[in-house]
Amino acid sequence: MSLDVFVVIFLIFAILGIWIEKTPSLESVLGNTFTFVILYHLLITLPSVILNNNKNKYLKIFIYFFVLIVLFFIVIFGFVIPMYLGMQKDDEMYRKYQIEQQQVVFSYQEPTEVRCGGELWSLQEVITPIDSYQIKITKYDCTKGGEYIDGQFYDYMGKLATRENYHYQYSGQILDSNNNIVIDFIGGDELSIVDTPEGFPFFTLLSSYYAANFSHTYLLYSTSPTFKKIGEIRDPVTVWDANTGKGNEREVDGFYEDSDGNFLIDRLTTEGSEEGLWPPQYFLETFRIDDSGFVSLGIKY
């Protein structure tokens, strides 16, 4: 086989590799080329030796045609299909990696302290009694340069400046009647006590974060006989969600009652959405809340 034929076969495998794998390795292309050349010589030389003294031209045509068919299937099943399956496997691994990264980005990671890359200022502290406990919510501001004096912020030039457009941070702490710490830290870009409907069985806080995307979490607690966390309801439906893109994403639609007097809450979930789909598809899930806790009533797909 001449060098020109070898180069042609090499280019064929290189083009196949680019089409299937996008960026094939040189070792892969060379390996496939040498393998094909060896098989080609075996399949072409053997018939020539076998048919050297055979004068039947039809048999020779059949044998060579048969050899070409065999070469075709070797290329398809020995090279093209394995390369294609390898590409599919790589794509599947990449999709799984993307999903894992999305889960890392959007998963709720409860912090253990107020985070600040500058100087942290305590602006306001509100203590609210709940049964035999106290809920202390502290408002903070994180600044880089400047300072607070008597509740007013002055920039690094000493001029009075407004901080209304900046995100504050909040921390919550639960204390018992003897000022012992029951829960040391509950964080959020906003943290508030929820005004629940009359007869609602649990004390509830709403923690919201606004850094990368709007994230809300209801924190439900029992206050009797001891203060105990019942659970979390993440991503409750906002006013913006409930009104098809109209309204405030920072305002949660809240708890409501059905005709039987059951307390309900709706939230958005990606459970059951198509794997690898981006942006993720959200569905509506409804929870019923009673004295025993809360239970899902199902997801509307």
C-alpha positions as CSV (number, residue, x, y, z in Angstrom):
1,M,0.0,0.0,0.0
2,S,1.4,3.4,-1.0
3,L,2.0,6.3,1.3
4,D,-0.8,8.2,-0.5
5,V,-3.3,5.6,0.4
6,F,-2.1,5.5,4.0
7,V,-2.6,9.3,4.2
8,V,-6.1,9.1,2.7
9,I,-7.1,6.5,5.2
10,F,-5.6,8.6,8.0
11,L,-7.6,11.6,6.8
12,I,-10.8,9.6,6.7
13,F,-10.4,8.5,10.3
14,A,-9.5,12.0,11.3
15,I,-12.6,13.4,9.7
16,L,-14.7,10.7,11.3
17,G,-13.2,11.5,14.7
18,I,-13.9,15.2,14.3
19,W,-17.5,14.5,13.3
20,I,-18.1,12.1,16.2
21,E,-15.7,13.1,19.0
22,K,-15.2,16.8,18.1
23,T,-11.5,16.7,19.1
24,P,-10.0,13.2,18.5
25,S,-6.6,12.4,19.8
26,L,-3.7,11.8,17.4
27,E,-3.0,8.4,19.1
28,S,-6.6,7.3,18.4
29,V,-6.5,8.3,14.7
30,L,-3.1,6.7,14.1
31,G,-4.2,3.5,15.9
32,N,-7.3,3.2,13.9
33,T,-5.3,3.8,10.6
34,F,-2.7,1.2,11.4
35,T,-5.3,-1.3,12.4
36,F,-7.3,-0.7,9.2
37,V,-4.2,-1.0,7.1
38,I,-3.2,-4.3,8.6
39,L,-6.7,-5.7,8.2
40,Y,-6.8,-4.4,4.7
41,H,-3.6,-6.2,3.8
42,L,-4.8,-9.4,5.3
43,L,-8.1,-9.4,3.6
44,I,-6.8,-8.3,0.2
45,T,-3.6,-10.4,0.2
46,L,-5.2,-13.7,1.3
47,P,-7.8,-13.8,-1.5
48,S,-5.0,-13.0,-4.0
49,V,-3.0,-16.0,-2.7
50,I,-6.0,-18.2,-2.6
51,L,-7.2,-17.3,-6.1
52,N,-3.8,-17.2,-7.7
53,N,-4.3,-20.2,-9.8
54,N,-8.1,-19.9,-10.1
55,K,-9.3,-18.9,-13.5
56,N,-13.0,-18.4,-12.5
57,K,-13.4,-14.6,-12.8
58,Y,-16.9,-14.7,-11.2
59,L,-15.5,-16.3,-8.1
60,K,-12.8,-13.7,-8.0
61,I,-15.3,-10.9,-8.3
62,F,-17.4,-12.5,-5.5
63,I,-14.5,-12.9,-3.2
64,Y,-13.3,-9.3,-3.7
65,F,-16.9,-8.1,-3.2
66,F,-17.1,-10.2,-0.1
67,V,-13.9,-8.7,1.2
68,L,-15.2,-5.2,0.6
69,I,-18.3,-6.0,2.6
70,V,-16.2,-7.4,5.4
71,L,-14.1,-4.3,5.4
72,F,-17.2,-2.1,5.5
73,F,-18.6,-3.9,8.6
74,I,-15.2,-3.8,10.3
75,V,-15.1,0.0,9.8
76,I,-18.7,0.4,11.1
77,F,-18.6,-2.0,14.0
78,G,-15.0,-1.8,14.9
79,F,-14.4,2.0,14.6
80,V,-17.4,4.2,13.9
81,I,-19.9,2.6,16.4
82,P,-17.4,2.4,19.3
83,M,-16.4,6.0,18.7
84,Y,-20.0,7.1,18.6
85,L,-20.8,5.2,21.8
86,G,-17.8,6.7,23.5
87,M,-19.1,10.2,22.5
88,Q,-22.5,9.3,23.9
89,K,-20.9,8.2,27.2
90,D,-18.9,11.4,27.4
91,D,-22.0,13.5,26.8
92,E,-23.9,11.6,29.5
93,M,-21.0,12.1,32.0
94,Y,-21.0,15.8,31.1
95,R,-24.7,16.2,31.6
96,K,-24.4,14.5,35.0
97,Y,-21.6,16.9,35.8
98,Q,-23.7,19.9,34.8
99,I,-26.6,18.6,37.0
100,E,-24.3,18.1,40.0
101,Q,-22.9,21.6,39.5
102,Q,-26.5,23.0,39.3
103,Q,-27.4,21.2,42.5
104,V,-24.3,22.7,44.2
105,V,-25.3,26.2,43.0
106,F,-29.0,25.9,43.9
107,S,-28.8,23.7,47.0
108,Y,-29.6,25.3,50.3
109,Q,-26.6,25.6,52.6
110,E,-27.5,26.9,56.0
111,P,-24.7,29.3,57.2
112,T,-23.5,29.3,60.8
113,E,-22.6,33.0,61.0
114,V,-23.1,36.4,59.3
115,R,-20.5,36.6,56.6
116,C,-18.8,39.9,55.8
117,G,-15.8,40.7,53.8
118,G,-15.5,44.2,55.4
119,E,-16.6,45.6,58.7
120,L,-19.8,44.3,60.3
121,W,-22.1,46.8,62.0
122,S,-25.0,45.8,64.3
123,L,-27.8,48.2,63.5
124,Q,-30.9,47.0,65.2
125,E,-31.9,44.3,67.6
126,V,-35.5,43.2,68.1
127,I,-36.6,40.7,70.8
128,T,-40.0,39.1,70.5
129,P,-41.5,36.8,73.2
130,I,-43.1,33.6,71.9
131,D,-44.7,31.5,74.7
132,S,-41.8,30.9,77.1
133,Y,-39.1,31.8,74.6
134,Q,-37.6,34.9,73.1
135,I,-36.8,35.4,69.4
136,K,-33.9,37.8,68.9
137,I,-33.4,39.2,65.4
138,T,-30.4,41.4,64.7
139,K,-29.9,43.5,61.6
140,Y,-26.4,44.0,60.3
141,D,-24.7,46.0,57.6
142,C,-21.3,45.0,56.0
143,T,-19.3,48.0,54.8
144,K,-15.9,48.5,53.2
145,G,-14.7,52.0,54.3
146,G,-16.7,54.5,56.3
147,E,-18.4,54.0,59.6
148,Y,-21.7,54.3,61.5
149,I,-22.1,57.0,64.1
150,D,-25.3,57.2,66.1
151,G,-27.1,55.1,63.6
152,Q,-26.0,57.2,60.6
153,F,-23.5,56.0,58.0
154,Y,-20.6,58.2,57.0
155,D,-18.4,57.3,54.0
156,Y,-14.6,57.3,54.0
157,M,-14.7,61.1,53.3
158,G,-16.7,61.7,56.4
159,K,-19.8,62.6,54.5
160,L,-23.3,61.4,55.5
161,A,-24.3,58.7,53.0
162,T,-27.4,56.6,52.4
163,R,-27.4,52.8,52.6
164,E,-31.0,52.2,51.4
165,N,-30.0,50.4,48.3
166,Y,-27.6,48.0,50.0
167,H,-28.5,44.5,51.1
168,Y,-28.5,44.1,54.9
169,Q,-28.0,40.8,56.7
170,Y,-29.9,39.3,59.6
171,S,-29.3,36.8,62.2
172,G,-31.8,35.1,64.5
173,Q,-31.3,33.6,68.0
174,I,-33.7,31.6,70.1
175,L,-33.4,32.0,73.9
176,D,-35.4,30.4,76.7
177,S,-36.8,32.2,79.8
178,N,-33.4,32.1,81.5
179,N,-31.6,33.6,78.5
180,N,-30.0,30.2,77.6
181,I,-29.4,29.8,73.9
182,V,-31.7,27.2,72.3
183,I,-30.8,27.9,68.7
184,D,-27.6,30.0,68.2
185,F,-27.9,31.2,64.6
186,I,-30.6,31.5,61.9
187,G,-29.4,33.6,58.9
188,G,-30.8,35.4,55.9
189,D,-30.6,38.5,53.8
190,E,-34.0,39.0,55.3
191,L,-35.3,37.2,58.4
192,S,-38.8,37.7,59.8
193,I,-41.5,36.2,62.0
194,V,-44.3,35.0,59.8
195,D,-47.8,36.3,60.6
196,T,-49.5,32.9,60.2
197,P,-53.3,32.4,60.1
198,E,-55.2,32.0,63.3
199,G,-55.0,28.5,64.7
200,F,-51.8,27.7,62.8
201,P,-50.0,25.0,64.8
202,F,-46.3,26.2,64.5
203,F,-44.2,29.2,65.1
204,T,-42.7,30.1,61.7
205,L,-39.8,32.2,60.5
206,L,-39.1,33.2,56.9
207,S,-35.4,33.2,55.8
208,S,-34.6,34.7,52.4
209,Y,-31.4,35.1,50.4
210,Y,-31.0,37.3,47.3
211,A,-27.3,36.9,46.4
212,A,-27.5,34.8,43.2
213,N,-31.2,34.1,42.9
214,F,-34.3,34.6,45.1
215,S,-34.4,31.8,47.7
216,H,-37.0,31.6,50.5
217,T,-37.3,29.0,53.2
218,Y,-40.1,28.6,55.8
219,L,-38.7,27.4,59.1
220,L,-41.3,25.7,61.3
221,Y,-40.9,25.2,65.0
222,S,-42.9,23.7,67.9
223,T,-42.8,25.7,71.1
224,S,-44.4,23.2,73.4
225,P,-43.4,21.2,75.5
226,T,-39.9,22.3,74.3
227,F,-38.7,24.4,71.4
228,K,-38.1,22.0,68.5
229,K,-37.6,22.4,64.8
230,I,-40.4,20.6,62.8
231,G,-38.9,21.2,59.4
232,E,-38.2,23.4,56.4
233,I,-40.4,24.3,53.4
234,R,-38.1,25.6,50.7
235,D,-39.0,27.6,47.6
236,P,-42.6,28.6,48.6
237,V,-44.5,30.2,45.8
238,T,-44.0,34.0,45.6
239,V,-46.4,36.7,44.5
240,W,-44.5,36.8,41.3
241,D,-45.0,33.0,40.7
242,A,-48.6,33.1,41.7
243,N,-49.4,36.0,39.2
244,T,-47.5,34.6,36.2
245,G,-44.5,36.9,36.4
246,K,-46.3,39.9,37.9
247,G,-45.6,41.1,41.4
248,N,-42.6,41.0,43.8
249,E,-40.3,37.9,43.9
250,R,-39.3,38.9,47.4
251,E,-42.9,38.6,48.7
252,V,-44.0,35.0,49.5
253,D,-47.6,34.1,48.7
254,G,-48.0,32.5,52.1
255,F,-50.1,29.9,53.9
256,Y,-53.8,29.5,53.2
257,E,-56.8,27.4,54.2
258,D,-58.9,25.1,52.1
259,S,-62.7,24.6,52.4
260,D,-62.2,22.0,55.1
261,G,-60.1,24.3,57.3
262,N,-56.7,22.6,56.5
263,F,-53.7,24.8,56.4
264,L,-51.8,24.5,53.0
265,I,-48.7,25.9,51.4
266,D,-47.5,25.7,47.8
267,R,-43.9,25.5,46.7
268,L,-42.0,25.0,43.5
269,T,-39.9,21.9,43.0
270,T,-37.7,20.4,40.2
271,E,-38.6,16.9,41.3
272,G,-39.7,14.9,38.3
273,S,-38.3,17.3,35.7
274,E,-36.4,16.0,32.7
275,E,-32.8,15.1,33.6
276,G,-30.2,17.5,32.1
277,L,-32.8,20.1,31.1
278,W,-31.5,23.7,31.5
279,P,-33.0,25.9,32.8
280,P,-34.7,23.4,35.1
281,Q,-38.4,22.9,34.9
282,Y,-40.4,23.7,38.0
283,F,-43.6,22.0,39.2
284,L,-46.1,22.9,42.0
285,E,-46.2,20.9,45.2
286,T,-48.7,21.4,47.9
287,F,-48.2,20.6,51.6
288,R,-50.8,20.2,54.4
289,I,-49.8,21.4,57.8
290,D,-51.3,20.1,61.0
291,D,-50.3,19.4,64.7
292,S,-48.3,16.4,63.6
293,G,-46.2,18.2,61.1
294,F,-46.6,18.6,57.3
295,V,-47.1,16.2,54.5
296,S,-47.0,16.5,50.7
297,L,-50.3,16.2,48.9
298,G,-48.6,15.6,45.6
299,I,-46.9,17.4,42.7
300,K,-48.8,18.9,39.8
301,Y,-46.9,18.1,36.6
